[in-house]
């Protein structure tokens, strides 16, 4: 919303006409990306519980990285892999914290 307000006051807000393919693409993103992801997220929260689902939401950038490599032919470098490693490590530590505490006590 803030971006739209800024665009309005800076004179950069304008309407871009779309053809039928553009409208179908927009509908696909809204339905699959918005409604579908929210539906599956709520199913996951119902099955796993909110605290576990919140932990696993940290994996979203990794799936974005993988999808970018597969569909957009983006390269995955050492920085992305090290970031993914830290995310996996954080998720592992969070989900297995009781076992880790028992190992050190």
Secondary structure by P-SEA (a helix, b strand, c coil): caaaaaaaaaccbbbbbbcaaaaaaaaaaaacccaaaaaaaaaaaaaccaaaaaaaccaaaaaaaaaaaacccccccaaaaaaaaaaaaaaaaaaaaaaaaaaac
